[in-house]
Amino acid sequence: MNQQIIYFPKDGKATVIANEWQVWDGERDEGGIPDLEHGFHKVLVPFHWWITHHKNADVAARAKTGEIGVWFAADDDILKHAEIIEAGKSFWPVVGAHFPIFRDGRSFSTAALLRDRFAWEGEVRAIGDVLIDQLLQGARVGFNTFELRPDQSMDVALKQFNLFSVTSQNSWRDQRATLA
């Protein structure tokens, strides 16, 4: 778990910020949210766990204070759970999309669906096996924060966002170039 993440707002510049969120895998579930590790006060829970626990009093209370977000596994069918996601827009400050391995691109589709179909305006975070190579594509489809794999350099990562001055594909960021 990284102490820092890259934040790249839709209309701003990429920067490194402190990571306030612990990603919990849902294992060792005793019916409630785990004790958070030192320094973390907010938790991203697996979406499948949220579905079965969101009505628990402690979970609902923490969700209302903005201390709980969810993360989607690469194989989660988010369109199947549209009503739950629509409801979550009112209290999840962060949603994550998990890359189980860098070459599995299904989470790019999750981010694009969240932005396009669900009109998600909040934070969409790339988590898991996230490499520097994925940043530009991720930013284009809708990710605005990236929790990089620990062996990735933040300094090199920040430089990725300045590699190209022209975008020739559609983007969530609306930076498509037009041909004269």
C-alpha positions as a Python dict, from the first residue, in 0.01 Angstrom:
ca = {
    (1, 'M'): (0, 0, 0),
    (2, 'N'): (145, 329, -111),
    (3, 'Q'): (167, 634, 111),
    (4, 'Q'): (141, 854, -199),
    (5, 'I'): (-71, 850, -513),
    (6, 'I'): (-87, 1050, -833),
    (7, 'Y'): (-379, 1289, -858),
    (8, 'F'): (-463, 1414, -1207),
    (9, 'P'): (-777, 1630, -1204),
    (10, 'K'): (-976, 1661, -1526),
    (11, 'D'): (-877, 2024, -1581),
    (12, 'G'): (-548, 2034, -1396),
    (13, 'K'): (-193, 1913, -1366),
    (14, 'A'): (-79, 1577, -1227),
    (15, 'T'): (67, 1594, -877),
    (16, 'V'): (169, 1356, -601),
    (17, 'I'): (-56, 1366, -295),
    (18, 'A'): (-86, 1171, 30),
    (19, 'N'): (-290, 852, 13),
    (20, 'E'): (-567, 856, 276),
    (21, 'W'): (-731, 532, 163),
    (22, 'Q'): (-654, 174, 258),
    (23, 'V'): (-760, -84, 1),
    (24, 'W'): (-915, -379, 183),
    (25, 'D'): (-946, -715, 12),
    (26, 'G'): (-1253, -827, 208),
    (27, 'E'): (-1077, -1130, 349),
    (28, 'R'): (-1100, -1222, 715),
    (29, 'D'): (-1448, -1071, 715),
    (30, 'E'): (-1604, -1080, 1058),
    (31, 'G'): (-1913, -891, 947),
    (32, 'G'): (-1765, -543, 964),
    (33, 'I'): (-1496, -316, 835),
    (34, 'P'): (-1142, -407, 942),
    (35, 'D'): (-931, -206, 1180),
    (36, 'L'): (-742, 34, 962),
    (37, 'E'): (-367, 41, 956),
    (38, 'H'): (-193, 333, 1123),
    (39, 'G'): (-235, 656, 932),
    (40, 'F'): (-537, 546, 728),
    (41, 'H'): (-887, 657, 824),
    (42, 'K'): (-1075, 566, 510),
    (43, 'V'): (-1123, 230, 342),
    (44, 'L'): (-1203, 105, -6),
    (45, 'V'): (-1402, -217, 28),
    (46, 'P'): (-1464, -472, -248),
    (47, 'F'): (-1788, -406, -432),
    (48, 'H'): (-1903, -766, -377),
    (49, 'W'): (-1854, -713, -1),
    (50, 'W'): (-2045, -383, -14),
    (51, 'I'): (-2345, -552, -177),
    (52, 'T'): (-2389, -785, 121),
    (53, 'H'): (-2285, -550, 405),
    (54, 'H'): (-2396, -196, 316),
    (55, 'K'): (-2706, -217, 536),
    (56, 'N'): (-2507, -302, 851),
    (57, 'A'): (-2531, -12, 1098),
    (58, 'D'): (-2155, 44, 1133),
    (59, 'V'): (-2098, 27, 758),
    (60, 'A'): (-2387, 265, 683),
    (61, 'A'): (-2269, 511, 948),
    (62, 'R'): (-1913, 523, 815),
    (63, 'A'): (-2037, 549, 457),
    (64, 'K'): (-2246, 853, 547),
    (65, 'T'): (-1935, 1028, 681),
    (66, 'G'): (-1739, 962, 360),
    (67, 'E'): (-1502, 707, 512),
    (68, 'I'): (-1596, 420, 280),
    (69, 'G'): (-1553, 383, -92),
    (70, 'V'): (-1566, 71, -307),
    (71, 'W'): (-1339, -94, -554),
    (72, 'F'): (-1445, -304, -848),
    (73, 'A'): (-1271, -626, -944),
    (74, 'A'): (-1181, -659, -1311),
    (75, 'D'): (-1458, -914, -1359),
    (76, 'D'): (-1735, -723, -1177),
    (77, 'D'): (-2035, -660, -1402),
    (78, 'I'): (-2110, -304, -1296),
    (79, 'L'): (-2399, -264, -1541),
    (80, 'K'): (-2578, -550, -1363),
    (81, 'H'): (-2568, -346, -1040),
    (82, 'A'): (-2661, -5, -1180),
    (83, 'E'): (-2906, 78, -898),
    (84, 'I'): (-2647, 15, -627),
    (85, 'I'): (-2390, 225, -809),
    (86, 'E'): (-2638, 508, -867),
    (87, 'A'): (-2716, 507, -492),
    (88, 'G'): (-2344, 499, -411),
    (89, 'K'): (-2286, 821, -601),
    (90, 'S'): (-2435, 1009, -307),
    (91, 'F'): (-2185, 883, -48),
    (92, 'W'): (-1881, 709, -205),
    (93, 'P'): (-1612, 977, -238),
    (94, 'V'): (-1382, 729, -415),
    (95, 'V'): (-1432, 427, -637),
    (96, 'G'): (-1145, 212, -744),
    (97, 'A'): (-1094, -23, -1035),
    (98, 'H'): (-852, -307, -969),
    (99, 'F'): (-589, -427, -1214),
    (100, 'P'): (-508, -786, -1106),
    (101, 'I'): (-211, -784, -1344),
    (102, 'F'): (-92, -498, -1565),
    (103, 'R'): (-180, -672, -1891),
    (104, 'D'): (-546, -718, -1789),
    (105, 'G'): (-720, -409, -1928),
    (106, 'R'): (-1077, -477, -1813),
    (107, 'S'): (-1055, -205, -1548),
    (108, 'F'): (-1009, 55, -1821),
    (109, 'S'): (-1362, -35, -1932),
    (110, 'T'): (-1487, -2, -1574),
    (111, 'A'): (-1352, 354, -1554),
    (112, 'A'): (-1502, 443, -1892),
    (113, 'L'): (-1843, 303, -1792),
    (114, 'L'): (-1837, 492, -1463),
    (115, 'R'): (-1766, 821, -1642),
    (116, 'D'): (-1986, 771, -1949),
    (117, 'R'): (-2285, 564, -1840),
    (118, 'F'): (-2301, 655, -1473),
    (119, 'A'): (-2186, 1018, -1512),
    (120, 'W'): (-1949, 964, -1220),
    (121, 'E'): (-1800, 1299, -1118),
    (122, 'G'): (-1599, 1185, -815),
    (123, 'E'): (-1262, 1018, -787),
    (124, 'V'): (-1195, 706, -993),
    (125, 'R'): (-875, 540, -876),
    (126, 'A'): (-660, 280, -1051),
    (127, 'I'): (-540, 22, -796),
    (128, 'G'): (-354, -307, -807),
    (129, 'D'): (-81, -384, -1057),
    (130, 'V'): (-71, -29, -1195),
    (131, 'L'): (236, 61, -1399),
    (132, 'I'): (364, 387, -1540),
    (133, 'D'): (285, 254, -1890),
    (134, 'Q'): (-89, 262, -1809),
    (135, 'L'): (-118, 622, -1692),
    (136, 'L'): (-198, 798, -2020),
    (137, 'Q'): (-459, 542, -2124),
    (138, 'G'): (-606, 547, -1775),
    (139, 'A'): (-629, 925, -1769),
    (140, 'R'): (-799, 921, -2108),
    (141, 'V'): (-1075, 676, -2009),
    (142, 'G'): (-1159, 836, -1675),
    (143, 'F'): (-911, 763, -1398),
    (144, 'N'): (-806, 1072, -1205),
    (145, 'T'): (-597, 904, -934),
    (146, 'F'): (-343, 627, -960),
    (147, 'E'): (-202, 408, -684),
    (148, 'L'): (107, 275, -854),
    (149, 'R'): (271, -56, -788),
    (150, 'P'): (540, 9, -522),
    (151, 'D'): (835, -47, -758),
    (152, 'Q'): (722, 237, -990),
    (153, 'S'): (891, 579, -971),
    (154, 'M'): (663, 873, -890),
    (155, 'D'): (904, 1115, -1061),
    (156, 'V'): (901, 917, -1385),
    (157, 'A'): (525, 869, -1356),
    (158, 'L'): (456, 1242, -1338),
    (159, 'K'): (655, 1298, -1659),
    (160, 'Q'): (423, 1064, -1850),
    (161, 'F'): (143, 1320, -1853),
    (162, 'N'): (357, 1567, -2051),
    (163, 'L'): (479, 1330, -2323),
    (164, 'F'): (226, 1435, -2588),
    (165, 'S'): (78, 1773, -2666),
    (166, 'V'): (-193, 1645, -2904),
    (167, 'T'): (-458, 1381, -2843),
    (168, 'S'): (-615, 1224, -3150),
    (169, 'Q'): (-866, 998, -2973),
    (170, 'N'): (-1180, 1075, -2779),
    (171, 'S'): (-1116, 1126, -2412),
    (172, 'W'): (-1304, 1175, -2090),
    (173, 'R'): (-1085, 1484, -2055),
    (174, 'D'): (-1217, 1642, -2377),
    (175, 'Q'): (-872, 1714, -2518),
    (176, 'R'): (-919, 1575, -2867),
    (177, 'A'): (-735, 1756, -3142),
    (178, 'T'): (-918, 1846, -3462),
    (179, 'L'): (-756, 1808, -3799),
    (180, 'A'): (-738, 2119, -4015),
}
